[in-house]
Amino acid sequence: MRQLAKITIGMVCVWALTLSPAARGADWANWRGPNHDGSSPETDLPVEFSQTQNVKWAVDLPGPSAATPIITGDRVFITSSSPADKKLFAMCFDRTSGKLLWQQQVGTGYQHPYDNRSTFATPSPVTDGKVVIFLYGNGDLAGFTVEGKKLWQRNLQDDYGQFTYQWTFSASPTILYGQLLVQVLQRDQPVHDIGKDGNESYILALEPATGKTIYRHVRPSDAKMESHEAYSTPMPFEKDGVKQYIVLGGDVVTSHEADTGKELWRWGTYNPDHREQWWRVVPSPVIGDGIILACAPKKAPIFAVRAADGTLAWQSEDRGPLTSDVPTPLFYQGRFFIMSDVRKALSRVEPATGKIEWSIELPGRYLWRASPTGADGHIYCVNHHGEVIVVDPADGKIVAHNMLGKEDDDGICASIAVANGNLFVRTNSKLFCVGR
């Protein structure tokens, strides 16, 4: 196997390797972490770091991707494109050393023919600790053991028809209640002469170990044109013993029974009369204190829906700082933290009322589109250039400003993952393991 990773090994903290599993904390098994809200119980994380300071290891990657690193035990999984030879890779690194443990080519291709902003390697992987799943924007979906043995592979476009998206399909898969869920919310007519009239939006539930379909639930909406499209991921919610998941897109929020996909309730719309035809949704829903945040596109408000019954609790003011076109909000320490890429603001919000407790301006000239991460009493945010700021959630003070990107880096969108006392930060060309 061709070695694509050049490994730079930094300081090794021997005491960290002797900690018990309980002391090491939680894995980061899906793109929004152990609580599905961007937060982690990890402690003793570094605040100040650079490309050399507090770096345990760094590896070169074949190409760019917005996929968040996924960590279980001593393994780090990552998806990568390869612009040089148009290959799509599933990769696994040793968490303690950065050594490449295995690499598999899953598919071919690089970008959507009408989208040069993303790659097919945008969706994040997901694992249950035994099986790891990789999904790509061309529809390739594959399951491996954590040791790298391929268990199954299929292509969603071959199975259910061409994707009809203005941009690159990039919804991350997730494993909830023992099922692998893949959300395909797409427009119901051709786009760029791709697809056909009557295309259905659907949620697919599969067996993680076999890839066998459990059910395919069709999710209709009255949205128009691009407003059908969503790049979000379902999030879990349980009430009175009923296991559910929440879906955002197509102008509405819906709750679904996990075992069957049956729709339990529907709230909408953030797009009155469906008059906006170009309101694709990128942020996933985030749930905290029984409130679901739904981020309407562009510079539209944030809507807070009660998870118990699907009624509206509050919405933010028009043209205020509470809006997000791309980043998914964070729920941490009993508060929502909403990053606005279009207002260049980070705000702390009370879940029950929507009251803004503080709001700060995000620094620099580059976009902030990666979703924020909360851990060890701090909020970690990374921008398109690879600048990482560390924010105090109590008052919004920026306590550190770190640089991991290269001079010419732009378009970095992967959120920061946290596990085993380390931060895992992906730039366009490298994966960093940052720790004390």
N, C-alpha and C positions, 0 to 999 in steps of 0.2 A: 504494500500500500504506500502510495506516494506521501511523504511527510510534508504537510502544508503548514505546519505550525512551528515557527522558530520560537523557542522558549527562553525567556529571560527570568531567572530565578533570583528573587530578592531575599530579604530577611526571613528566616524561618523561626517562628516562635514555638519553641519546644513545649512550653507550658500549655499552649493552646491544644496541642495534640493529646495531652493527657487528661483533658476535661471529660467528665461523664457526658453521655448523650443528652441528659436533661439540661446540663449546664450549657451545652453548645447551642441549644435552642431549636427552632423550627426550620424545616426545609422550606424551599420556595418552589413549590411543585407546579404552579400555574402562573400565568403572566401577572396576576395581581396578588400573589402571595398566599400565605397560609390562612388568612382570614377573608380572602377574596375582596379586599378593600384597599390594598396597597400598603398595609401595615405589617409589622413583624414584631415579636416579643424580644428579638435579639438585643443584647447589651454589649458594652465595651467595644463599640465601633469607633474607628478613627474619625476625627473631624477635619483635620488638615492632612492633605496628601498631594502628591504630584505624580508625574510619570515615573519618578524614582522613589520619592519619599512614601513610606508605609505601603509600598507595593510588594506583595508576597511573590507574585509572578505576573507576567504578561505574555500573551501569545498572539502571533499574527494570524489573521483570518483570511480566507480566500477572497472575500468581497463584502460589500455592505449589506446590511439587513436591519430592519427595525425590530426584530425579534428579541424579546427579553431572555436572558439566560435563565435556565431552569435547573434547580439543584435538589438532589435527593441523596442523602448519605454523603459518600465521598465522590460523587459523580456530578459533573456539570454538563448539561446538554445545551446545545445551541444550533440554530439553523443558519445556514450561510448560502449566499449566492456566489457564483464565480463568473464575473464578467468576461474573463479571458477566454474561457471555453464553454460558457453557457451551460454550466452544470449546477444542480441544486443538491446541497449536502446536508446530511444529518451528522453531527459531530458530538463526541463525548470526551471530556477532559477530566483528569484526576483533580479533585478539589484541592488537595494539599500541595501538589507540585506543579500543576499546569500541564502535565504530560498528556499528549494525545493518546487516549486509550483505544478509540475506534472512530472510523469515519466511513460513511456509506453514501454513495450517490443514489438519490431517490428519484430524481427526474432531470429533465433538460429544459432549458429556457432561461430567460433572465428577466424580461420586462414585458408588460402589456404593450401591444403595438401603439396604443394611443396615450400611454402614461410613462413619462420618463422620470417621474419623481419617486417611484417605488420600485421594488424588485419582487419577484415571486417568492422570495424568502422572508416576507414580512410577518406572517403569523408566528406566534411563539409556540414552542412545543409544550407538552403537558405530560405528567407522569403520575402514576399511583404508587411508585416505588418498586414496581415489578416490571411494568410495561411503560415504554415512552413512545409518545405519538408525535409525528411530524406532519404538518399540513403546509401546502404551498399554494400560491396564487393561481397556478395552472390547474388546480384540482387534485394533484397527487396527494394521497393520504396514506401513511405507512406506519405500522407498529413494529417495534423492536423490543427485545428484552433489554434490560439496562446493561447487560454484558455485550450487546451489539448484534445478537442474532435476529435476523428479520423474521417476523411472524406472519405478516400479511401486508398486502398493498392493493389499493384500488384507486380509481380516479373518478371524482365526483361528476366531472363533466361527461365522461363516458357513460356513467350510470344514469344521470338525471338531466342531461342536456347542457348546452353551453351556458356559462355564466353571462348575465347581461348587466354589466357594471360600466359606469362612466370611467372609473379608475380601476385599480388592481384589486381583485378580491383579497381581503386580508384579515378576515375575522379569525381570531385565535380559537382553537378548539379548547374544550375544558372537560374535566372528568368530575361529574357530580353524582353522588349516590350510587357509585359503581358503574355509571354509564358514561360513555364518551359522547359528548354533544358537539355537533357542528351546526352552526347557524348560517343559512344562506338566504339573506333578505335582499332580493334583487328586483329590478324593474320588470314590468309585465309586457314589455315590447322590446324589439331589437334596439341595440345601441351600437353605433359605428358599424351597422350592417351585421352585427353579431347577435345570435339568438333568434327568437321568434315571438310572435304575438301569443299572449296567454301564458307566458312563463310564470311559474309558481314560486313564491317565497316559501321556505320550509325550514324546519328544524329536524335534524337527523340524529337519532340516538343509536349507538352501536355498542357491541361488546368490545371492550378495550383489547382483550387478548386475541380476538379472532377477526375483528373488523366486520362481523356479521351485523346486518341491520336489525335493530329491535323494533323501531318504528320510524316512519317519516311523517311528521305532522305538518300539514300545509297551513301557513299563517297568512290569511288575506289581509289587505288593507285598502283604504280608499285613497291612498296617496297617489300622486301623479308624477310621471317622469322619474327624474333622479331621486325624488323624495322617497321612493320605495327603498332605496339602497341604504344598507347599514353595514358598518365594519366593526360592530360591537360584539361582545361575548356575553352569553347568558350568565346570570349570577344566582347563587342559591338563596332560598328563604324557606323557613319552616314555621308553620303555625298550626297549633292544635294537633300536632302529630302528622300533618299533611306536608310531605316534602314537595317543594315547588322550585321553579326557577323563573327568573324575571328576564324578559326580553325587551330591548329598546330598539325601535326603528320603524320605518313606514308611517311616521307621524303619530305613533301610539306607544304606550307601555302595556305589556301583557304579562300575566302570571299563568304558569302552566303546571299541571300535575306532572311530577317527575316520571312516574311509571308509564304514562300513556301519552304525554304531550298535550292532553286535553286543556283547553283554555279555561281558566277559572274566573278571571276578570280582565277587563280592558279599560284603560284610562286613555283619554285623548279628546282634544289634540293640542299639541303645542303649535300646530299649524292650522289656525282657524279656516274653515271652508277649504282646506287643502290648496290654498291659493298660491303658495310658494312651491314651484316645481323643481327647484334645484337644492333642496334641503336634505342631502345625504347626511347620515349620522355616523360620526366616528367614535365618540366616547362611549364606553360601556356604562350601564347603570351601576351605581354604587349604593349600598344599603348600610344605614347606621341608625341605631335607636328607632327602628321601625319605619324609617323614612327612606324612600328611594329617590335619588337625584337623577333627573333626566335632563341632559344638556341639549337644548335646541341648537341648531347649527348657526354658523356665521357669527353674528353679534346679537343673537336672540337671547332671551332670558333663560335662567335655570328654573326648572319646575320640580317641586317636591311632592311626591305622591306617597300616601300612606300604604305601606306594604300589606297591611291586614285586609283592606277592603278596596284599594284602588281609587280612593278619593283624593282630591287635591288638598294638600296642607298649606302650601304657599308657593309663590313664584317671585323671582327677583325683579327688580325694577328695570325697565327699558333703559339701554345706554349706560347701565351701571357697570361696576367691575365684575359682577357675578355673571359671567358668560364664558363658555368654552367651546371652541370649534373642534379641537382635536384632543387635548389631554383629558383623561378620565380623572375625576376628583378623588381625593384621598379621604378616608375616614380614620381618624387617629385620636386617641385620648378623649373620646367622647365628642369630637367636633369634626365637621367637614372642612377640608382645605381645598379650595377651588382655584386651580391655575388657569388663568385666561391668556391664551396665546394671542388673541386679537386685541386685548387691552394691556398686555404685558404686566399683569398683576397676579399676586397670590393673596388670597383672602381666607380668613378663618371665620366660620359660620356656625351659628347655633342651629342644631338640627330641627328642633321643634318649631322655631319661629322664622328662620332665615335671617336673623339679625347678624349683621357684619360686626365682628368683634375687633378685627383689625384688617387692614389691607395695605400691601406694600407694592412698590413698583419693582419689577424685575429688571436687573441691570443688563447693560451691553446692548449691542445692535442685532444680535442673532435671535431667531425665534426660539421660544420655549414650548416644545410640543410633546416631549416625553412626560408621561404621567408621574406625579410626585410620589415619593416613597417615605413612609414614616417608621422610625425605629430608634431605640436608645435615646429617647427624648429629643430627637431632631427630625427635621424634614430634609430629605435629599432631593435636589432637582438638577437635571442636566439639560443643557440647551443644544441647539444644532451644531455648535462649534466644539462641544465637548467640555464646556465650562460647568463645573459642579458647584452649586452653592449649598450651604448648610444653614438652615433656618431654625431659629428657636420658636417652637409652636406656641409658647406662652405670649410672646409680644411681637413676633414677626421680624425680630432683629436677625440680620445676616451675620452669622458668627464665623464663617469661613468661606473663602472663594478659591476653588481649586481648578487646575487645568489638566485635562487628560487628552484632549484632542490635539491634532497636529495643526500646523499653521494654516493649511489649506482645507481643513475639515469643514464641512457644512452638511446639513441634512441628517444629523444624528438624532434618532427618535426613540431608541430602545430605552425603556425604563430601567432603573437601577434595582437589582435584586439583592436580597440580604439573606445570609445563612451562615451558621457556624462561626459567628464573630467576624464575618467578612462582608464587604460590599463587592458586588460583581457589576462592573461597568463596561458596556460595549460601545466602542466608537466605530467609525466606518471600517477600520482596518485591524483593530486589536480588541482583545478581551482582557480586562484588568481584574485581578483579585487584590483588593485593597483591605488591609487589616493591620492591627497594631503589631 
